[in-house]
Every structure is written in structure tokens, then in C-alpha cells.
């Protein structure tokens, strides 16, 4: 008798089992200088804390503690609640509140774009944070892409 046909595992494993090998490297924040737009502040950019997807296994508690200890006061999150669940951080917004980090949640579905009214609202909130000298961060979800060396010359 043949064994039943196995079901292909999806790219996302939604089981409750978590491997013990969460990534131990500090969360990386890139600081974008805003001097070109006459602002003395820097805007932080970083990947979604605690993200667990494919080969990415971040620790949400450790990442959030690192953000707080680096002085982050405001975070702009554009993931939908569904995406937060998909990346295994459904309680991230609540965790920020517990750490005293102001969260600006403007969900934009993956591949979508916000309407002009939402864009204005986001820009106004961001401008207010920066004018008030608040250490501000924008989070994104970016799949891990193998590092590739690029030269300054055209590849053609």
C-alpha cells in the first residue's frame, strides 16, 4: 500500500513550535540624514522586530528592548495586522505601548499604496515627530536577499 501523498509545506509555517535558534545579532537601524530637506534630525529605518519568516528568526523581546535602549520614541508601522500575524509578531503594537514607544500604525496592504489623504496624515505625523526632536523609526518587511557586490561601473 502506498503512503498518502504528502502536502507541500508552504513558505510560512504557522505552527506554534518555535525553534530555539532565534537570531542573536543586534537589530540593525540605518539612520537617514534629513539635511537635504533642511532638517537636522535623522530618520531610522529597520526591519520588523521579532520577525519570523522563512530563514529570518528574530527575537521580539530582545529587538524591542534594543530599540528602547537606543532611544527610539516613535515608530511608524505600515504592516497590516494580518501581516503582523504572518510574520509572527501579532502583539508588536501592544509591546511598543508597554515600552512607552509611540506607535503610528498606518496599515498599507502588501503591494498597495495609501490614498493621498493617508499620505498627508503620515507626512504630518512624521514632520511633527521630527520637529519635536523625537527619535523616530520607520519599519519595513524585507526578505533576506543574498549580499551581492556591486561596482560603480555599468555591468553592460
C-alpha positions as CSV (number, residue, x, y, z in Angstrom):
1,X,0.0,0.0,0.0
2,X,1.3,3.5,-0.9
3,X,1.6,6.1,1.7
4,X,-0.7,9.1,1.3
5,X,0.7,12.0,-0.9
6,X,2.4,14.5,1.3
7,X,1.2,18.1,1.4
8,X,3.8,20.6,0.3
9,X,4.8,22.8,3.2
10,X,4.2,26.5,2.5
11,X,6.8,29.1,2.8
12,X,5.2,30.1,6.1
13,X,5.0,27.6,9.0
14,X,2.2,28.8,11.2
15,X,2.7,26.1,13.8
16,X,3.2,27.1,17.4
17,X,6.5,25.3,17.6
18,X,9.4,27.8,17.7
19,X,13.0,26.8,17.1
20,X,15.3,27.8,19.8
21,X,17.8,29.4,17.4
22,X,16.5,32.9,17.2
23,X,18.9,35.3,15.6
24,X,21.3,36.8,18.2
25,X,22.6,39.7,16.2
26,X,21.5,43.2,17.2
27,X,18.7,44.7,15.2
28,X,20.2,46.9,12.5
29,X,19.0,50.5,12.3
30,X,20.0,52.6,9.3
31,X,20.0,56.3,10.0
32,X,18.9,58.6,7.1
33,X,20.2,62.2,7.4
34,X,17.5,64.7,6.5
35,X,19.8,67.7,6.0
36,X,18.7,67.8,2.3
37,X,15.2,68.7,3.4
38,X,16.5,71.3,5.9
39,X,16.0,69.1,8.9
40,X,18.8,68.4,11.4
41,X,17.2,65.1,12.5
42,X,17.9,61.6,11.3
43,X,15.2,59.1,10.4
44,X,15.7,55.5,11.4
45,X,14.9,52.6,9.2
46,X,14.8,49.0,10.3
47,X,13.3,45.6,9.7
48,X,10.3,44.4,11.6
49,X,11.4,43.4,15.1
50,X,10.7,39.8,16.1
51,X,10.0,38.8,12.5
52,X,9.9,35.0,12.0
53,X,9.5,34.2,8.3
54,X,11.4,31.7,6.1
55,X,15.1,31.9,7.3
56,X,14.6,35.0,9.5
57,X,14.2,34.3,13.2
58,X,14.3,37.5,15.2
59,X,13.5,37.7,19.0
60,X,10.7,40.2,19.5
61,X,11.6,40.9,23.2
62,X,15.3,41.4,22.5
63,X,14.7,43.6,19.5
64,X,12.2,45.8,21.2
65,X,14.5,46.2,24.2
66,X,17.3,47.2,21.8
67,X,15.0,49.8,20.1
68,X,14.0,51.3,23.5
69,X,17.6,51.4,24.8
70,X,18.7,53.1,21.6
71,X,16.3,55.9,22.4
72,X,13.5,55.2,19.9
73,X,10.5,57.3,20.9
74,X,8.2,56.9,17.9
75,X,7.7,54.1,15.4
76,X,5.8,54.2,12.1
77,X,4.4,50.7,11.2
78,X,2.9,50.2,7.8
79,X,2.2,46.4,8.1
80,X,-1.5,45.3,8.4
81,X,-2.5,43.3,11.4
82,X,-2.7,40.3,9.1
83,X,0.9,40.8,8.1
84,X,2.0,41.2,11.7
85,X,0.4,37.8,12.4
86,X,2.0,36.3,9.2
87,X,5.5,37.5,10.5
88,X,4.7,36.1,13.9
89,X,4.5,39.4,15.8
90,X,0.7,39.9,16.3
91,X,1.3,41.7,19.6
92,X,4.1,44.1,18.4
93,X,1.9,47.2,18.6
94,X,0.9,46.3,22.2
95,X,4.5,45.6,23.1
96,X,5.6,49.1,21.9
97,X,2.9,50.6,24.1
98,X,4.3,48.6,27.1
99,X,7.7,50.0,26.4
100,X,6.4,53.6,26.1
101,X,7.1,53.8,22.4
102,X,4.5,55.8,20.5
103,X,3.2,53.8,17.6
104,X,1.9,55.4,14.4
105,X,0.1,52.5,12.7
106,X,-0.9,53.2,9.1
107,X,-1.6,49.7,7.6
108,X,-0.9,49.5,3.9
109,X,-1.6,46.1,2.3
110,X,1.4,44.4,0.7
111,X,1.8,45.8,-2.8
112,X,-0.7,48.5,-2.1
113,X,-0.3,52.3,-1.9
114,X,-2.0,54.7,0.5
115,X,-4.5,57.2,-0.7
116,X,-3.5,60.9,-0.8
117,X,-5.3,61.6,2.5
118,X,-3.4,58.8,4.2
119,X,-0.1,60.1,2.7
120,X,-0.8,63.6,4.1
121,X,-1.6,62.2,7.5
122,X,1.6,60.1,7.6
123,X,3.7,63.0,6.5
124,X,2.2,65.4,9.0
125,X,2.7,62.9,11.9
126,X,6.3,62.3,10.7
127,X,7.0,66.0,10.4
128,X,5.6,66.6,13.9
129,X,7.9,63.9,15.4
130,X,10.9,65.3,13.7
131,X,10.1,69.0,14.6
132,X,9.8,67.9,18.2
133,X,13.2,66.2,18.1
134,X,11.8,62.8,18.7
135,X,13.9,59.8,17.8
136,X,11.7,58.3,15.0
137,X,11.9,55.0,13.2
138,X,10.1,53.5,10.1
139,X,9.8,49.8,10.0
140,X,9.6,47.6,6.9
141,X,9.5,44.0,6.0
142,X,12.2,43.0,3.6
143,X,13.0,39.4,2.6
144,X,16.6,38.4,3.2
145,X,18.4,38.7,-0.1
146,X,21.9,37.3,-0.6
147,X,24.5,40.1,-0.5
148,X,25.8,40.9,-3.9
149,X,28.9,43.1,-4.6
150,X,28.2,46.0,-7.0
151,X,30.8,48.0,-8.8
152,X,30.5,51.7,-9.6
153,X,30.6,50.9,-13.3
154,X,27.8,49.7,-15.5
155,X,27.5,45.9,-15.8
156,X,26.9,46.0,-19.5
